[in-house]
Amino acid sequence: MAIADNSALIIIDVQKGLAEPSLGLRKHLNAETNMAALLATWREQKHPNIHILHCSQDRYPLEQF
């Protein structure tokens, strides 16, 4: 797959907590696999990537659910 030079790959809001069983069943079970495949293709074609990590002050932010 060819990627244009002015393209951007934006993967938003990927959290380990989304796999928390107490939150119920997920609709997109292959989401992480699909995102990893997209990112791998992006990297293979030597496009720059930026990763942002949100660091919560609360150790278990999903505990309230």
Backbone as a printed PyTorch tensor [residue, N CA C, xyz], in Angstrom:
tensor([[[  0.8450,  -1.1700,   0.0000],
         [  0.0000,   0.0000,   0.0000],
         [  0.8930,   1.2360,   0.0000]],

        [[  0.7300,   2.1130,  -0.9670],
         [  1.5030,   3.3540,  -1.0320],
         [  0.8450,   4.4140,  -0.1570]],

        [[  1.6820,   5.1360,   0.5740],
         [  1.2020,   6.1970,   1.4500],
         [  1.7680,   7.5130,   0.9520]],

        [[  0.8970,   8.5020,   0.7350],
         [  1.3360,   9.8100,   0.2590],
         [  2.2400,  10.4720,   1.2930]],

        [[  3.1920,  11.2840,   0.8180],
         [  4.1410,  11.9420,   1.7030],
         [  3.4820,  12.8590,   2.7230]],

        [[  2.3410,  13.4200,   2.3850],
         [  1.6900,  14.3620,   3.2960],
         [  0.6100,  13.6950,   4.1640]],

        [[  0.6710,  12.3880,   4.2860],
         [ -0.3140,  11.6460,   5.0710],
         [  0.0300,  11.6720,   6.5530]],

        [[ -0.9910,  11.4700,   7.3560],
         [ -0.8110,  11.3470,   8.7980],
         [ -1.5930,  10.1340,   9.2810]],

        [[ -0.9900,   9.3650,  10.1500],
         [ -1.6720,   8.2480,  10.7940],
         [ -1.9270,   8.6660,  12.2330]],

        [[ -3.1880,   8.7130,  12.6010],
         [ -3.5540,   9.1270,  13.9500],
         [ -4.3370,   7.9950,  14.6080]],

        [[ -3.7720,   7.4520,  15.6540],
         [ -4.4360,   6.4040,  16.4270],
         [ -4.7190,   7.0190,  17.7950]],

        [[ -5.9910,   7.1170,  18.1180],
         [ -6.4000,   7.8670,  19.3100],
         [ -7.0120,   6.9590,  20.3740]],

        [[ -6.6630,   7.2410,  21.6120],
         [ -7.3320,   6.6930,  22.7810],
         [ -7.2600,   5.1710,  22.8950]],

        [[ -6.0610,   4.6480,  22.7740],
         [ -5.8460,   3.2170,  22.9590],
         [ -5.4080,   3.0200,  24.4100]],

        [[ -6.2090,   2.3240,  25.1770],
         [ -5.9380,   2.1670,  26.5970],
         [ -6.0710,   0.7060,  27.0160]],

        [[ -5.1850,   0.2770,  27.8650],
         [ -5.2790,  -1.0860,  28.4020],
         [ -6.5780,  -1.2670,  29.1770]],

        [[ -7.0440,  -0.2020,  29.8080],
         [ -8.2520,  -0.2890,  30.6120],
         [ -9.4920,  -0.6350,  29.8190]],

        [[ -9.4610,  -0.4240,  28.5190],
         [-10.6260,  -0.7470,  27.6970],
         [-10.8780,  -2.2440,  27.6310]],

        [[ -9.8910,  -3.0200,  28.0150],
         [-10.0500,  -4.4730,  28.0310],
         [-10.5560,  -4.9640,  29.3930]],

        [[-10.9360,  -4.0410,  30.2510],
         [-11.4220,  -4.3890,  31.5910],
         [-12.7600,  -5.1200,  31.4860]],

        [[-12.8340,  -6.3680,  31.9380],
         [-14.0680,  -7.1530,  31.8270],
         [-15.2880,  -6.5110,  32.4910]],

        [[-15.0720,  -5.7490,  33.5600],
         [-16.2100,  -5.1410,  34.2560],
         [-16.9040,  -4.0710,  33.4230]],

        [[-16.2580,  -3.6320,  32.3350],
         [-16.8670,  -2.6220,  31.4670],
         [-17.7920,  -3.2430,  30.4240]],

        [[-17.8600,  -4.5630,  30.3680],
         [-18.7480,  -5.2260,  29.4220],
         [-18.0390,  -5.6590,  28.1550]],

        [[-18.8040,  -6.2440,  27.2490],
         [-18.2520,  -6.7520,  25.9980],
         [-17.8980,  -5.6250,  25.0450]],

        [[-16.8010,  -5.8040,  24.3440],
         [-16.3700,  -4.8380,  23.3450],
         [-16.9540,  -5.2050,  21.9930]],

        [[-17.1710,  -4.2120,  21.1520],
         [-17.7000,  -4.4550,  19.8070],
         [-16.5940,  -4.6990,  18.7860]],

        [[-15.4130,  -4.1420,  19.0180],
         [-14.3280,  -4.2130,  18.0380],
         [-13.1630,  -5.0260,  18.6070]],

        [[-13.3150,  -6.3270,  18.5950],
         [-12.3340,  -7.2120,  19.2220],
         [-10.9900,  -7.2250,  18.5120]],

        [[-10.9450,  -6.8430,  17.2400],
         [ -9.6930,  -6.8490,  16.4870],
         [ -9.0620,  -5.4630,  16.3980]],

        [[ -9.5180,  -4.5170,  17.1920],
         [ -9.0320,  -3.1450,  17.0930],
         [ -7.5160,  -3.0540,  17.2720]],

        [[ -6.9860,  -3.6720,  18.3190],
         [ -5.5460,  -3.5820,  18.5660],
         [ -4.7400,  -4.2290,  17.4370]],

        [[ -5.2240,  -5.3510,  16.9280],
         [ -4.5350,  -6.0290,  15.8230],
         [ -4.5250,  -5.1520,  14.5790]],

        [[ -5.6530,  -4.5300,  14.2860],
         [ -5.7510,  -3.6530,  13.1180],
         [ -4.8510,  -2.4250,  13.2600]],

        [[ -4.8300,  -1.8490,  14.4480],
         [ -3.9700,  -0.6760,  14.6750],
         [ -2.4970,  -1.0450,  14.5400]],

        [[ -2.1250,  -2.2060,  15.0580],
         [ -0.7390,  -2.6560,  14.9540],
         [ -0.3400,  -2.8730,  13.4920]],

        [[ -1.2360,  -3.4170,  12.6840],
         [ -0.9540,  -3.6310,  11.2630],
         [ -0.7800,  -2.2940,  10.5340]],

        [[ -1.6420,  -1.3410,  10.8360],
         [ -1.5140,  -0.0120,  10.2280],
         [ -0.1910,   0.6430,  10.6070]],

        [[  0.1610,   0.5670,  11.8820],
         [  1.4010,   1.1660,  12.3480],
         [  2.6170,   0.4710,  11.7340]],

        [[  2.5550,  -0.8400,  11.5790],
         [  3.6600,  -1.5790,  10.9620],
         [  3.8720,  -1.1400,   9.5170]],

        [[  2.7850,  -0.9830,   8.7700],
         [  2.8810,  -0.5170,   7.3830],
         [  3.4630,   0.8920,   7.3470]],

        [[  3.0160,   1.7240,   8.2580],
         [  3.5020,   3.1080,   8.3610],
         [  5.0110,   3.1210,   8.5750]],

        [[  5.4700,   2.3070,   9.5010],
         [  6.9010,   2.2600,   9.8190],
         [  7.7110,   1.6610,   8.6750]],

        [[  7.1730,   0.6180,   8.0270],
         [  7.8770,  -0.0110,   6.8970],
         [  8.1710,   0.9990,   5.8020]],

        [[  7.2650,   1.9410,   5.6150],
         [  7.4430,   2.9560,   4.5720],
         [  8.1920,   4.1870,   5.0850]],

        [[  8.7720,   4.0590,   6.2740],
         [  9.6570,   5.0700,   6.8550],
         [  8.9890,   6.4230,   7.0910]],

        [[  7.6860,   6.3950,   7.3840],
         [  7.0020,   7.6320,   7.7380],
         [  7.2560,   7.9130,   9.2160]],

        [[  7.3890,   9.1870,   9.5770],
         [  7.6260,   9.4980,  10.9870],
         [  6.4010,   9.1610,  11.8320]],

        [[  6.6480,   8.8430,  13.0820],
         [  5.5280,   8.6030,  13.9890],
         [  5.8330,   9.2230,  15.3410]],

        [[  4.7910,   9.6330,  15.9980],
         [  4.8880,  10.2580,  17.3130],
         [  3.9390,   9.5060,  18.2350]],

        [[  4.4190,   9.1070,  19.3790],
         [  3.5880,   8.4200,  20.3580],
         [  3.4050,   9.3350,  21.5610]],

        [[  2.1890,   9.4160,  22.0530],
         [  1.8810,  10.2310,  23.2180],
         [  1.3290,   9.3080,  24.2960]],

        [[  1.8550,   9.4290,  25.4850],
         [  1.4250,   8.6100,  26.6030],
         [  0.7580,   9.4960,  27.6380]],

        [[ -0.4790,   9.1850,  27.9390],
         [ -1.1930,   9.8960,  29.0040],
         [ -0.8710,   9.2080,  30.3180]],

        [[ -0.3990,   9.9750,  31.2680],
         [ -0.0670,   9.4290,  32.5820],
         [ -1.0620,   9.9620,  33.5920]],

        [[ -1.9730,   9.1330,  34.0060],
         [ -2.9830,   9.5180,  34.9730],
         [ -2.3760,   9.5820,  36.3690]],

        [[ -2.8340,  10.5290,  37.1650],
         [ -2.4040,  10.6160,  38.5540],
         [ -3.0600,   9.5090,  39.3780]],

        [[ -4.2080,   9.0530,  38.9170],
         [ -4.9290,   7.9800,  39.5950],
         [ -4.3830,   6.6570,  39.0650]],

        [[ -3.9160,   5.8100,  39.9350],
         [ -3.2990,   4.5530,  39.4970],
         [ -4.2960,   3.6500,  38.7810]],

        [[ -5.5650,   3.7090,  39.1880],
         [ -6.5910,   2.8640,  38.5870],
         [ -7.7890,   3.7380,  38.1820]],

        [[ -7.6580,   4.5200,  37.1150],
         [ -8.7320,   5.4480,  36.7460],
         [-10.0560,   4.7960,  36.3780]],

        [[-10.0410,   3.5230,  36.0080],
         [-11.2820,   2.8580,  35.6210],
         [-11.9240,   2.1260,  36.7910]],

        [[-11.3330,   2.2230,  37.9700],
         [-11.8430,   1.5210,  39.1390],
         [-13.2690,   1.9440,  39.4930]],

        [[-13.6380,   3.1570,  39.1480],
         [-14.9630,   3.6680,  39.5040],
         [-16.0810,   2.9380,  38.7860]],

        [[-15.7790,   2.2160,  37.7170],
         [-16.8250,   1.5430,  36.9450],
         [-17.1600,   0.2390,  37.5580]]])
